[in-house]
Amino acid sequence: MLVFAVGARTNLVGGEEWGAQYARAVLADLPKDAVVIVTGDPDLAPMAYYHLIEGWRPDITLVDPKGLILGNRLFHPFRTDAATAQRILDGMIDRETSPVVFTLDAYPRYAQRDHWLYVEVDKSSTDTARVTVDISAQARQFFEHSILETHDVNAWVAFIQGELRRHYALLIARTLPRGSAPDERTRRDLDVLAKDFYGALGIAEGLMLNPDGYAVGEVSALLDKALDAMPSDVLKEHLSRFFYIRGVLRTNLRDNAGAVRDLETAVSVWPSPDNLAFKELETQFRRMGDEGAANAVGERVKQLELRRGR
């Protein structure tokens, strides 16, 4: 823990370094007594530093789901297979009576209350499609001050900022009421986001998730903007997500051949079992009556899961 503390202080404390700002914003926004599942370098290291070393938010409990860093591990990280580790994490969440939240991730077994900086597990329902959006005033202020038009020179930090812009844009777009203009502040935010690859991608996806429906032409135009603004060093997950969203749009337009092309590109760019494009591609083949192709997609996912579990 001493090595971690020294390293974290060296990397995070210094003026208005962005990682420190992010950690403080998340910690300040968390619900009382929350159990916080932190998923990786961008959130685990800075949040653990402020929580464990600086004493911020003593009421919360940080949990590393991989069991590699924090002392309160749920299982031995090198003696526990992936399926067992997931069962242990699921059991902990099922038993927990305090709020359980995820940073930079979501949890697929329950409904969600999405607060942008974190996603709260909503155990009142097992409908995973049920998402309640609730962004606090302080989180929105942090977004507009430190995310909306901030592009760090550090490539990894810039990626996290981009992902936060995409997620924020998605949440705003999925809650926009149809038939009425957004308020002036929201309109300004959306105008800026639409000029950014991550922002335009998030707005497009959010509109497609909007329960009031969406205009196909508007989503198509946003995807064109995202394509034009795509950075040359875009990570494969986001490149895959672009083709996935466009594939879903083409599915809704009954352009089956175009949908398959985009979805195949999405899974080729990012061949991970976590890629939503695999499920959509399998479903698309079944819609087209091609059971052989659908089964082949399912088998590809099984093989990827087996390789990951080794």
ZAKE-961188 format. One record per residue (C-alpha): chain; residue in three letters; x, y, z; residue number from 0. Coordinates in nm, 4 decimals, padded with zeros to 6 digits. Each point is the difference from the previous one (the first is absolute). Layout:
N
chaine=A	residu=Ala	X=X	Y=Y	Z=Z	num=NUM .
...
END
This chain:
310
chaine=A	residu=Met	X=00.0000	Y=00.0000	Z=00.0000	num=0 .
chaine=A	residu=Leu	X=00.2922	Y=00.2401	Z=00.0690	num=1 .
chaine=A	residu=Val	X=00.1326	Y=-00.0445	Z=-00.3548	num=2 .
chaine=A	residu=Phe	X=-00.3501	Y=00.0648	Z=-00.1355	num=3 .
chaine=A	residu=Ala	X=-00.0346	Y=00.3148	Z=00.2117	num=4 .
chaine=A	residu=Val	X=00.3336	Y=00.1459	Z=-00.1079	num=5 .
chaine=A	residu=Gly	X=-00.0681	Y=-00.0775	Z=-00.3650	num=6 .
chaine=A	residu=Ala	X=-00.3509	Y=00.1408	Z=00.0118	num=7 .
chaine=A	residu=Arg	X=00.1158	Y=00.3199	Z=00.1660	num=8 .
chaine=A	residu=Thr	X=00.2724	Y=00.0467	Z=-00.2621	num=9 .
chaine=A	residu=Asn	X=-00.2423	Y=-00.0550	Z=-00.2861	num=10 .
chaine=A	residu=Leu	X=-00.3115	Y=00.1767	Z=00.1289	num=11 .
chaine=A	residu=Val	X=00.0796	Y=00.2881	Z=00.2302	num=12 .
chaine=A	residu=Gly	X=00.1202	Y=00.3078	Z=-00.1752	num=13 .
chaine=A	residu=Gly	X=-00.1994	Y=00.3143	Z=-00.0779	num=14 .
chaine=A	residu=Glu	X=-00.3157	Y=-00.0713	Z=-00.1962	num=15 .
chaine=A	residu=Glu	X=00.1098	Y=-00.3332	Z=-00.1492	num=16 .
chaine=A	residu=Trp	X=-00.3017	Y=-00.1476	Z=-00.1735	num=17 .
chaine=A	residu=Gly	X=00.0054	Y=-00.3429	Z=00.1622	num=18 .
chaine=A	residu=Ala	X=-00.0182	Y=00.1630	Z=00.3424	num=19 .
chaine=A	residu=Gln	X=-00.2927	Y=00.2161	Z=-00.1083	num=20 .
chaine=A	residu=Tyr	X=-00.1813	Y=-00.3060	Z=-00.1302	num=21 .
chaine=A	residu=Ala	X=00.0533	Y=-00.2009	Z=00.3189	num=22 .
chaine=A	residu=Arg	X=-00.1204	Y=00.2850	Z=00.2203	num=23 .
chaine=A	residu=Ala	X=-00.3073	Y=00.0540	Z=-00.2170	num=24 .
chaine=A	residu=Val	X=-00.1005	Y=-00.3664	Z=00.0176	num=25 .
chaine=A	residu=Leu	X=00.0602	Y=-00.0281	Z=00.3747	num=26 .
chaine=A	residu=Ala	X=-00.1991	Y=00.3153	Z=00.0686	num=27 .
chaine=A	residu=Asp	X=-00.2966	Y=-00.1298	Z=-00.2017	num=28 .
chaine=A	residu=Leu	X=-00.0269	Y=-00.3518	Z=00.1440	num=29 .
chaine=A	residu=Pro	X=-00.2969	Y=-00.0950	Z=00.2229	num=30 .
chaine=A	residu=Lys	X=00.0543	Y=-00.0452	Z=00.3727	num=31 .
chaine=A	residu=Asp	X=00.1494	Y=-00.3359	Z=00.1079	num=32 .
chaine=A	residu=Ala	X=00.0382	Y=-00.1130	Z=-00.3607	num=33 .
chaine=A	residu=Val	X=00.1841	Y=-00.3167	Z=-00.0968	num=34 .
chaine=A	residu=Val	X=00.2003	Y=00.1212	Z=-00.2997	num=35 .
chaine=A	residu=Ile	X=00.1181	Y=-00.2480	Z=-00.2644	num=36 .
chaine=A	residu=Val	X=00.3015	Y=00.1635	Z=-00.1649	num=37 .
chaine=A	residu=Thr	X=00.1014	Y=-00.1585	Z=-00.3278	num=38 .
chaine=A	residu=Gly	X=00.3415	Y=00.1207	Z=-00.1119	num=39 .
chaine=A	residu=Asp	X=00.2897	Y=00.2444	Z=-00.0015	num=40 .
chaine=A	residu=Pro	X=-00.1976	Y=00.3209	Z=-00.0672	num=41 .
chaine=A	residu=Asp	X=-00.2287	Y=-00.0422	Z=00.3014	num=42 .
chaine=A	residu=Leu	X=00.1682	Y=-00.2471	Z=00.2358	num=43 .
chaine=A	residu=Ala	X=00.3343	Y=00.1730	Z=00.0544	num=44 .
chaine=A	residu=Pro	X=-00.1150	Y=00.3611	Z=00.0515	num=45 .
chaine=A	residu=Met	X=-00.3097	Y=-00.0897	Z=00.1991	num=46 .
chaine=A	residu=Ala	X=00.1924	Y=-00.2395	Z=00.2225	num=47 .
chaine=A	residu=Tyr	X=00.2606	Y=00.2682	Z=00.0655	num=48 .
chaine=A	residu=Tyr	X=-00.2518	Y=00.2605	Z=00.1125	num=49 .
chaine=A	residu=His	X=-00.2085	Y=-00.2518	Z=00.1928	num=50 .
chaine=A	residu=Leu	X=00.2755	Y=-00.1991	Z=00.1728	num=51 .
chaine=A	residu=Ile	X=00.2812	Y=00.2550	Z=00.0300	num=52 .
chaine=A	residu=Glu	X=-00.1754	Y=00.3380	Z=00.0164	num=53 .
chaine=A	residu=Gly	X=-00.3012	Y=-00.1342	Z=00.1920	num=54 .
chaine=A	residu=Trp	X=-00.2704	Y=00.1126	Z=-00.2412	num=55 .
chaine=A	residu=Arg	X=-00.3417	Y=-00.1623	Z=00.0405	num=56 .
chaine=A	residu=Pro	X=00.0743	Y=-00.2377	Z=00.2912	num=57 .
chaine=A	residu=Asp	X=-00.3597	Y=-00.1252	Z=-00.0228	num=58 .
chaine=A	residu=Ile	X=00.0492	Y=-00.1793	Z=-00.3340	num=59 .
chaine=A	residu=Thr	X=00.1600	Y=-00.3368	Z=-00.0793	num=60 .
chaine=A	residu=Leu	X=00.2184	Y=-00.0367	Z=-00.3090	num=61 .
chaine=A	residu=Val	X=00.0063	Y=-00.3439	Z=-00.1628	num=62 .
chaine=A	residu=Asp	X=00.2380	Y=-00.1109	Z=-00.2743	num=63 .
chaine=A	residu=Pro	X=-00.1981	Y=-00.2722	Z=-00.1865	num=64 .
chaine=A	residu=Lys	X=00.3255	Y=-00.1560	Z=-00.1222	num=65 .
chaine=A	residu=Gly	X=00.1387	Y=-00.0282	Z=00.3529	num=66 .
chaine=A	residu=Leu	X=00.3455	Y=00.1251	Z=-00.1024	num=67 .
chaine=A	residu=Ile	X=00.0511	Y=00.3279	Z=00.1849	num=68 .
chaine=A	residu=Leu	X=-00.2107	Y=00.0602	Z=00.3099	num=69 .
chaine=A	residu=Gly	X=00.0334	Y=-00.2055	Z=00.3161	num=70 .
chaine=A	residu=Asn	X=-00.3723	Y=-00.0776	Z=00.0351	num=71 .
chaine=A	residu=Arg	X=00.0010	Y=-00.2435	Z=-00.2931	num=72 .
chaine=A	residu=Leu	X=-00.2983	Y=-00.2287	Z=-00.0484	num=73 .
chaine=A	residu=Phe	X=00.2117	Y=-00.2895	Z=-00.1287	num=74 .
chaine=A	residu=His	X=00.3587	Y=-00.0946	Z=-00.0747	num=75 .
chaine=A	residu=Pro	X=00.0776	Y=00.1579	Z=-00.3391	num=76 .
chaine=A	residu=Phe	X=00.2318	Y=-00.2778	Z=-00.1194	num=77 .
chaine=A	residu=Arg	X=-00.1850	Y=-00.3040	Z=00.1339	num=78 .
chaine=A	residu=Thr	X=-00.3531	Y=00.0875	Z=-00.1116	num=79 .
chaine=A	residu=Asp	X=-00.1306	Y=-00.0542	Z=-00.3518	num=80 .
chaine=A	residu=Ala	X=-00.2061	Y=00.2689	Z=-00.1728	num=81 .
chaine=A	residu=Ala	X=-00.3363	Y=-00.1765	Z=00.0418	num=82 .
chaine=A	residu=Thr	X=00.0520	Y=-00.0559	Z=00.3730	num=83 .
chaine=A	residu=Ala	X=00.1193	Y=00.3570	Z=00.0496	num=84 .
chaine=A	residu=Gln	X=-00.3152	Y=00.1281	Z=-00.1718	num=85 .
chaine=A	residu=Arg	X=-00.2223	Y=-00.2190	Z=00.2191	num=86 .
chaine=A	residu=Ile	X=00.1685	Y=00.1340	Z=00.3127	num=87 .
chaine=A	residu=Leu	X=-00.0450	Y=00.3596	Z=-00.1166	num=88 .
chaine=A	residu=Asp	X=-00.3650	Y=-00.0674	Z=-00.0905	num=89 .
chaine=A	residu=Gly	X=-00.0637	Y=-00.1518	Z=00.3429	num=90 .
chaine=A	residu=Met	X=00.1542	Y=00.2981	Z=00.1754	num=91 .
chaine=A	residu=Ile	X=-00.2176	Y=00.2403	Z=-00.1979	num=92 .
chaine=A	residu=Asp	X=-00.3137	Y=-00.2066	Z=00.0622	num=93 .
chaine=A	residu=Arg	X=00.0597	Y=00.0029	Z=00.3783	num=94 .
chaine=A	residu=Glu	X=00.1050	Y=00.3636	Z=00.0306	num=95 .
chaine=A	residu=Thr	X=-00.2528	Y=00.2379	Z=00.1584	num=96 .
chaine=A	residu=Ser	X=00.1971	Y=00.3202	Z=-00.0620	num=97 .
chaine=A	residu=Pro	X=00.0033	Y=00.1650	Z=-00.3448	num=98 .
chaine=A	residu=Val	X=00.2249	Y=-00.1875	Z=-00.2456	num=99 .
chaine=A	residu=Val	X=00.1479	Y=00.2093	Z=-00.2788	num=100 .
chaine=A	residu=Phe	X=00.2380	Y=-00.0530	Z=-00.2914	num=101 .
chaine=A	residu=Thr	X=00.2362	Y=00.2608	Z=-00.1426	num=102 .
chaine=A	residu=Leu	X=00.0812	Y=-00.0067	Z=-00.3725	num=103 .
chaine=A	residu=Asp	X=-00.2157	Y=-00.3097	Z=-00.0338	num=104 .
chaine=A	residu=Ala	X=-00.3502	Y=-00.1396	Z=00.0556	num=105 .
chaine=A	residu=Tyr	X=-00.1430	Y=-00.3193	Z=00.1468	num=106 .
chaine=A	residu=Pro	X=-00.2069	Y=-00.2274	Z=-00.2268	num=107 .
chaine=A	residu=Arg	X=-00.2215	Y=-00.1874	Z=00.2524	num=108 .
chaine=A	residu=Tyr	X=-00.2268	Y=00.2788	Z=00.1266	num=109 .
chaine=A	residu=Ala	X=-00.1545	Y=00.3274	Z=-00.1090	num=110 .
chaine=A	residu=Gln	X=00.2197	Y=00.3103	Z=00.0238	num=111 .
chaine=A	residu=Arg	X=-00.0061	Y=00.3512	Z=00.1349	num=112 .
chaine=A	residu=Asp	X=00.2540	Y=00.1735	Z=-00.2185	num=113 .
chaine=A	residu=His	X=00.1553	Y=00.3073	Z=00.1633	num=114 .
chaine=A	residu=Trp	X=00.2648	Y=00.0380	Z=-00.2763	num=115 .
chaine=A	residu=Leu	X=00.3027	Y=-00.0019	Z=00.2329	num=116 .
chaine=A	residu=Tyr	X=-00.1225	Y=-00.3301	Z=00.1382	num=117 .
chaine=A	residu=Val	X=-00.2755	Y=-00.2531	Z=-00.0636	num=118 .
chaine=A	residu=Glu	X=-00.2051	Y=-00.1159	Z=00.2983	num=119 .
chaine=A	residu=Val	X=-00.1366	Y=-00.3538	Z=00.0086	num=120 .
chaine=A	residu=Asp	X=-00.3808	Y=00.0157	Z=00.0264	num=121 .
chaine=A	residu=Lys	X=-00.1026	Y=-00.3258	Z=00.1645	num=122 .
chaine=A	residu=Ser	X=-00.3677	Y=00.0905	Z=-00.0134	num=123 .
chaine=A	residu=Ser	X=-00.0089	Y=-00.1578	Z=-00.3468	num=124 .
chaine=A	residu=Thr	X=00.1852	Y=-00.2625	Z=-00.2041	num=125 .
chaine=A	residu=Asp	X=-00.0989	Y=00.1759	Z=-00.3226	num=126 .
chaine=A	residu=Thr	X=00.3469	Y=00.0925	Z=-00.1250	num=127 .
chaine=A	residu=Ala	X=-00.1491	Y=00.2309	Z=-00.2639	num=128 .
chaine=A	residu=Arg	X=-00.1512	Y=00.2213	Z=00.2706	num=129 .
chaine=A	residu=Val	X=00.2261	Y=00.3016	Z=00.0449	num=130 .
chaine=A	residu=Thr	X=-00.0785	Y=00.3060	Z=00.2102	num=131 .
chaine=A	residu=Val	X=00.2178	Y=00.3020	Z=-00.0813	num=132 .
chaine=A	residu=Asp	X=00.0867	Y=00.2359	Z=00.2859	num=133 .
chaine=A	residu=Ile	X=00.2986	Y=00.2324	Z=-00.0476	num=134 .
chaine=A	residu=Ser	X=00.0636	Y=00.2253	Z=00.2995	num=135 .
chaine=A	residu=Ala	X=00.0628	Y=00.3736	Z=-00.0314	num=136 .
chaine=A	residu=Gln	X=00.3593	Y=-00.0394	Z=00.1217	num=137 .
chaine=A	residu=Ala	X=00.0657	Y=-00.2810	Z=-00.2489	num=138 .
chaine=A	residu=Arg	X=-00.1353	Y=00.2138	Z=-00.2835	num=139 .
chaine=A	residu=Gln	X=00.2203	Y=00.2878	Z=00.1091	num=140 .
chaine=A	residu=Phe	X=00.3037	Y=-00.2301	Z=-00.0014	num=141 .
chaine=A	residu=Phe	X=-00.0942	Y=-00.1194	Z=-00.3487	num=142 .
chaine=A	residu=Glu	X=-00.0278	Y=00.3504	Z=-00.1438	num=143 .
chaine=A	residu=His	X=00.3162	Y=00.1245	Z=00.1729	num=144 .
chaine=A	residu=Ser	X=00.2331	Y=-00.2995	Z=-00.0360	num=145 .
chaine=A	residu=Ile	X=-00.1347	Y=-00.2344	Z=-00.2717	num=146 .
chaine=A	residu=Leu	X=-00.2101	Y=00.1713	Z=-00.2660	num=147 .
chaine=A	residu=Glu	X=00.2833	Y=00.1831	Z=-00.1762	num=148 .
chaine=A	residu=Thr	X=00.3015	Y=-00.1541	Z=00.1732	num=149 .
chaine=A	residu=His	X=00.2396	Y=-00.2070	Z=-00.2107	num=150 .
chaine=A	residu=Asp	X=00.3046	Y=-00.1042	Z=00.2008	num=151 .
chaine=A	residu=Val	X=00.3358	Y=-00.0437	Z=-00.1748	num=152 .
chaine=A	residu=Asn	X=00.0381	Y=-00.3338	Z=00.1780	num=153 .
chaine=A	residu=Ala	X=-00.1583	Y=-00.2563	Z=-00.2332	num=154 .
chaine=A	residu=Trp	X=-00.1354	Y=-00.2210	Z=00.2811	num=155 .
chaine=A	residu=Val	X=-00.1567	Y=00.2922	Z=00.1864	num=156 .
chaine=A	residu=Ala	X=-00.1448	Y=00.1304	Z=-00.3270	num=157 .
chaine=A	residu=Phe	X=-00.1599	Y=-00.3421	Z=-00.0580	num=158 .
chaine=A	residu=Ile	X=-00.1680	Y=00.0076	Z=00.3436	num=159 .
chaine=A	residu=Gln	X=-00.1212	Y=00.3553	Z=-00.0612	num=160 .
chaine=A	residu=Gly	X=-00.1396	Y=-00.1132	Z=-00.3351	num=161 .
chaine=A	residu=Glu	X=-00.1801	Y=-00.2939	Z=00.1588	num=162 .
chaine=A	residu=Leu	X=-00.1505	Y=00.2310	Z=00.2625	num=163 .
chaine=A	residu=Arg	X=-00.1188	Y=00.2363	Z=-00.2762	num=164 .
chaine=A	residu=Arg	X=-00.1586	Y=-00.2916	Z=-00.1873	num=165 .
chaine=A	residu=His	X=-00.1771	Y=-00.1269	Z=00.3111	num=166 .
chaine=A	residu=Tyr	X=-00.1264	Y=00.3467	Z=00.0976	num=167 .
chaine=A	residu=Ala	X=-00.1254	Y=00.0659	Z=-00.3541	num=168 .
chaine=A	residu=Leu	X=-00.1781	Y=-00.3357	Z=-00.0043	num=169 .
chaine=A	residu=Leu	X=-00.1803	Y=00.0720	Z=00.3285	num=170 .
chaine=A	residu=Ile	X=-00.1105	Y=00.3470	Z=-00.1068	num=171 .
chaine=A	residu=Ala	X=-00.1214	Y=-00.1193	Z=-00.3415	num=172 .
chaine=A	residu=Arg	X=-00.1956	Y=-00.2986	Z=00.1351	num=173 .
chaine=A	residu=Thr	X=-00.1982	Y=00.2304	Z=00.2307	num=174 .
chaine=A	residu=Leu	X=-00.0746	Y=00.2788	Z=-00.2497	num=175 .
chaine=A	residu=Pro	X=-00.3756	Y=00.0506	Z=-00.0336	num=176 .
chaine=A	residu=Arg	X=-00.1263	Y=-00.0310	Z=-00.3560	num=177 .
chaine=A	residu=Gly	X=-00.1883	Y=00.2962	Z=-00.1373	num=178 .
chaine=A	residu=Ser	X=00.1542	Y=00.2655	Z=00.2242	num=179 .
chaine=A	residu=Ala	X=00.3311	Y=00.1830	Z=-00.0105	num=180 .
chaine=A	residu=Pro	X=00.2549	Y=-00.0618	Z=00.2772	num=181 .
chaine=A	residu=Asp	X=00.0844	Y=00.2822	Z=00.2388	num=182 .
chaine=A	residu=Glu	X=00.2732	Y=00.2422	Z=-00.1053	num=183 .
chaine=A	residu=Arg	X=00.2711	Y=-00.1581	Z=00.2152	num=184 .
chaine=A	residu=Thr	X=-00.0685	Y=-00.3499	Z=-00.1334	num=185 .
chaine=A	residu=Arg	X=-00.0134	Y=00.1288	Z=-00.3570	num=186 .
chaine=A	residu=Arg	X=00.3431	Y=00.1628	Z=00.0402	num=187 .
chaine=A	residu=Asp	X=00.1463	Y=-00.3221	Z=00.1398	num=188 .
chaine=A	residu=Leu	X=-00.1480	Y=-00.2070	Z=-00.2844	num=189 .
chaine=A	residu=Asp	X=00.1306	Y=00.2439	Z=-00.2625	num=190 .
chaine=A	residu=Val	X=00.3547	Y=-00.0407	Z=00.1332	num=191 .
chaine=A	residu=Leu	X=-00.0327	Y=-00.3764	Z=00.0400	num=192 .
chaine=A	residu=Ala	X=-00.1246	Y=-00.0433	Z=-00.3578	num=193 .
chaine=A	residu=Lys	X=00.3325	Y=00.1353	Z=-00.1299	num=194 .
chaine=A	residu=Asp	X=00.1981	Y=-00.2648	Z=00.1894	num=195 .
chaine=A	residu=Phe	X=00.0339	Y=-00.3661	Z=-00.1050	num=196 .
chaine=A	residu=Tyr	X=-00.0885	Y=-00.1384	Z=00.3424	num=197 .
chaine=A	residu=Gly	X=-00.2742	Y=00.2546	Z=00.0558	num=198 .
chaine=A	residu=Ala	X=-00.1657	Y=-00.0543	Z=-00.3388	num=199 .
chaine=A	residu=Leu	X=00.0197	Y=-00.3775	Z=00.0479	num=200 .
chaine=A	residu=Gly	X=-00.1611	Y=00.0309	Z=00.3437	num=201 .
chaine=A	residu=Ile	X=-00.2819	Y=00.2242	Z=-00.1227	num=202 .
chaine=A	residu=Ala	X=-00.0764	Y=-00.2396	Z=-00.2857	num=203 .
chaine=A	residu=Glu	X=-00.0146	Y=-00.3003	Z=00.2321	num=204 .
chaine=A	residu=Gly	X=-00.2027	Y=00.1904	Z=00.2594	num=205 .
chaine=A	residu=Leu	X=-00.2591	Y=00.1058	Z=-00.2552	num=206 .
chaine=A	residu=Met	X=-00.0382	Y=-00.3604	Z=-00.1114	num=207 .
chaine=A	residu=Leu	X=-00.0627	Y=-00.0991	Z=00.3638	num=208 .
chaine=A	residu=Asn	X=-00.2474	Y=00.2823	Z=00.0593	num=209 .
chaine=A	residu=Pro	X=-00.3379	Y=-00.1511	Z=00.1001	num=210 .
chaine=A	residu=Asp	X=-00.1796	Y=00.2693	Z=-00.2013	num=211 .
chaine=A	residu=Gly	X=00.1649	Y=-00.1218	Z=-00.3206	num=212 .
chaine=A	residu=Tyr	X=00.2458	Y=00.1757	Z=-00.2283	num=213 .
chaine=A	residu=Ala	X=00.0351	Y=00.1534	Z=-00.3453	num=214 .
chaine=A	residu=Val	X=00.2064	Y=-00.2241	Z=-00.2272	num=215 .
chaine=A	residu=Gly	X=00.1375	Y=00.2949	Z=-00.1954	num=216 .
chaine=A	residu=Glu	X=00.1210	Y=00.1698	Z=00.3173	num=217 .
chaine=A	residu=Val	X=00.1845	Y=-00.3109	Z=00.1208	num=218 .
chaine=A	residu=Ser	X=00.1490	Y=-00.0586	Z=-00.3443	num=219 .
chaine=A	residu=Ala	X=00.1278	Y=00.3595	Z=-00.0112	num=220 .
chaine=A	residu=Leu	X=00.1593	Y=-00.0390	Z=00.3441	num=221 .
chaine=A	residu=Leu	X=00.1766	Y=-00.3173	Z=-00.1083	num=222 .
chaine=A	residu=Asp	X=00.1350	Y=00.1881	Z=-00.3020	num=223 .
chaine=A	residu=Lys	X=00.1290	Y=00.2702	Z=00.2351	num=224 .
chaine=A	residu=Ala	X=00.1605	Y=-00.2640	Z=00.2201	num=225 .
chaine=A	residu=Leu	X=00.1696	Y=-00.1541	Z=-00.3020	num=226 .
chaine=A	residu=Asp	X=00.1359	Y=00.3383	Z=-00.1105	num=227 .
chaine=A	residu=Ala	X=00.1271	Y=00.0775	Z=00.3515	num=228 .
chaine=A	residu=Met	X=00.1428	Y=-00.3475	Z=00.0706	num=229 .
chaine=A	residu=Pro	X=00.3575	Y=00.0336	Z=00.1317	num=230 .
chaine=A	residu=Ser	X=00.2714	Y=-00.1907	Z=-00.1825	num=231 .
chaine=A	residu=Asp	X=00.0959	Y=-00.1819	Z=00.3199	num=232 .
chaine=A	residu=Val	X=-00.3539	Y=-00.0982	Z=00.1025	num=233 .
chaine=A	residu=Leu	X=00.0007	Y=-00.3139	Z=00.2148	num=234 .
chaine=A	residu=Lys	X=-00.1501	Y=-00.3177	Z=-00.1416	num=235 .
chaine=A	residu=Glu	X=-00.2889	Y=-00.0063	Z=00.2514	num=236 .
chaine=A	residu=His	X=-00.1275	Y=00.3359	Z=-00.1223	num=237 .
chaine=A	residu=Leu	X=00.0623	Y=-00.0758	Z=-00.3660	num=238 .
chaine=A	residu=Ser	X=-00.1957	Y=-00.3214	Z=00.0491	num=239 .
chaine=A	residu=Arg	X=-00.2773	Y=00.1902	Z=00.1773	num=240 .
chaine=A	residu=Phe	X=-00.0372	Y=00.2346	Z=-00.2983	num=241 .
chaine=A	residu=Phe	X=-00.0597	Y=-00.2926	Z=-00.2384	num=242 .
chaine=A	residu=Tyr	X=-00.2268	Y=-00.1705	Z=00.2542	num=243 .
chaine=A	residu=Ile	X=-00.2264	Y=00.3058	Z=00.0296	num=244 .
chaine=A	residu=Arg	X=-00.0071	Y=00.0496	Z=-00.3762	num=245 .
chaine=A	residu=Gly	X=-00.0780	Y=-00.3694	Z=-00.0432	num=246 .
chaine=A	residu=Val	X=-00.2963	Y=00.0262	Z=00.2392	num=247 .
chaine=A	residu=Leu	X=-00.1217	Y=00.3080	Z=-00.1871	num=248 .
chaine=A	residu=Arg	X=00.0175	Y=-00.1864	Z=-00.3307	num=249 .
chaine=A	residu=Thr	X=-00.1844	Y=-00.2919	Z=00.1579	num=250 .
chaine=A	residu=Asn	X=-00.2813	Y=00.2365	Z=00.0936	num=251 .
chaine=A	residu=Leu	X=-00.0014	Y=00.1276	Z=-00.3584	num=252 .
chaine=A	residu=Arg	X=-00.0257	Y=-00.3639	Z=-00.1201	num=253 .
chaine=A	residu=Asp	X=00.3320	Y=00.0311	Z=-00.1815	num=254 .
chaine=A	residu=Asn	X=00.0957	Y=-00.3562	Z=00.0927	num=255 .
chaine=A	residu=Ala	X=00.3107	Y=-00.0249	Z=-00.2158	num=256 .
chaine=A	residu=Gly	X=00.1341	Y=00.3350	Z=00.1268	num=257 .
chaine=A	residu=Ala	X=-00.0766	Y=-00.0955	Z=00.3574	num=258 .
chaine=A	residu=Val	X=00.1909	Y=-00.3278	Z=-00.0289	num=259 .
chaine=A	residu=Arg	X=00.3007	Y=00.1772	Z=-00.1558	num=260 .
chaine=A	residu=Asp	X=00.0168	Y=00.2553	Z=00.2818	num=261 .
chaine=A	residu=Leu	X=-00.0537	Y=-00.2559	Z=00.2758	num=262 .
chaine=A	residu=Glu	X=00.2630	Y=-00.2325	Z=-00.1471	num=263 .
chaine=A	residu=Thr	X=00.2406	Y=00.2942	Z=-00.0056	num=264 .
chaine=A	residu=Ala	X=-00.0862	Y=00.0793	Z=00.3625	num=265 .
chaine=A	residu=Val	X=00.0823	Y=-00.3518	Z=00.1228	num=266 .
chaine=A	residu=Ser	X=00.3130	Y=-00.0217	Z=-00.2165	num=267 .
chaine=A	residu=Val	X=00.1370	Y=00.3269	Z=00.1382	num=268 .
chaine=A	residu=Trp	X=-00.0596	Y=-00.1031	Z=00.3616	num=269 .
chaine=A	residu=Pro	X=-00.0337	Y=-00.3800	Z=00.0306	num=270 .
chaine=A	residu=Ser	X=-00.1011	Y=-00.0039	Z=00.3654	num=271 .
chaine=A	residu=Pro	X=-00.2894	Y=-00.1972	Z=00.1539	num=272 .
chaine=A	residu=Asp	X=-00.1013	Y=00.3295	Z=00.1634	num=273 .
chaine=A	residu=Asn	X=-00.0667	Y=00.1550	Z=-00.3413	num=274 .
chaine=A	residu=Leu	X=-00.3761	Y=00.0574	Z=-00.0385	num=275 .
chaine=A	residu=Ala	X=00.0370	Y=-00.0297	Z=-00.3766	num=276 .
chaine=A	residu=Phe	X=00.0337	Y=-00.3788	Z=00.0281	num=277 .
chaine=A	residu=Lys	X=-00.3505	Y=-00.0355	Z=00.1443	num=278 .
chaine=A	residu=Glu	X=-00.1459	Y=00.2421	Z=-00.2520	num=279 .
chaine=A	residu=Leu	X=00.1709	Y=-00.1813	Z=-00.2876	num=280 .
chaine=A	residu=Glu	X=-00.1335	Y=-00.3354	Z=00.1208	num=281 .
chaine=A	residu=Thr	X=-00.3501	Y=00.1472	Z=00.0295	num=282 .
chaine=A	residu=Gln	X=00.0268	Y=00.1544	Z=-00.3454	num=283 .
chaine=A	residu=Phe	X=00.0884	Y=-00.3336	Z=-00.1580	num=284 .
chaine=A	residu=Arg	X=-00.2986	Y=-00.1617	Z=00.1735	num=285 .
chaine=A	residu=Arg	X=-00.2296	Y=00.2725	Z=-00.1339	num=286 .
chaine=A	residu=Met	X=00.1310	Y=-00.0818	Z=-00.3466	num=287 .
chaine=A	residu=Gly	X=-00.0651	Y=-00.3711	Z=00.0551	num=288 .
chaine=A	residu=Asp	X=00.3687	Y=-00.0958	Z=-00.0103	num=289 .
chaine=A	residu=Glu	X=00.0224	Y=-00.2281	Z=00.3049	num=290 .
chaine=A	residu=Gly	X=00.3399	Y=-00.1356	Z=-00.1020	num=291 .
chaine=A	residu=Ala	X=00.1583	Y=00.3450	Z=-00.0023	num=292 .
chaine=A	residu=Ala	X=-00.1732	Y=00.0899	Z=00.3276	num=293 .
chaine=A	residu=Asn	X=00.1305	Y=-00.3153	Z=00.1696	num=294 .
chaine=A	residu=Ala	X=00.3481	Y=00.0695	Z=-00.1322	num=295 .
chaine=A	residu=Val	X=-00.0040	Y=00.3433	Z=00.1658	num=296 .
chaine=A	residu=Gly	X=-00.1068	Y=-00.1571	Z=00.3290	num=297 .
chaine=A	residu=Glu	X=00.2840	Y=-00.2516	Z=-00.0264	num=298 .
chaine=A	residu=Arg	X=00.2513	Y=00.2818	Z=-00.0599	num=299 .
chaine=A	residu=Val	X=-00.1115	Y=00.1650	Z=00.3230	num=300 .
chaine=A	residu=Lys	X=00.0326	Y=-00.3286	Z=00.1928	num=301 .
chaine=A	residu=Gln	X=00.3542	Y=-00.0470	Z=-00.1254	num=302 .
chaine=A	residu=Leu	X=00.0949	Y=00.3546	Z=00.0969	num=303 .
chaine=A	residu=Glu	X=-00.1437	Y=-00.0548	Z=00.3485	num=304 .
chaine=A	residu=Leu	X=00.1942	Y=-00.3245	Z=00.0380	num=305 .
chaine=A	residu=Arg	X=00.3258	Y=00.1694	Z=-00.0991	num=306 .
chaine=A	residu=Arg	X=-00.0624	Y=00.2835	Z=00.2440	num=307 .
chaine=A	residu=Gly	X=-00.0712	Y=-00.2425	Z=00.2842	num=308 .
chaine=A	residu=Arg	X=00.3317	Y=-00.1823	Z=-00.0371	num=309 .
END
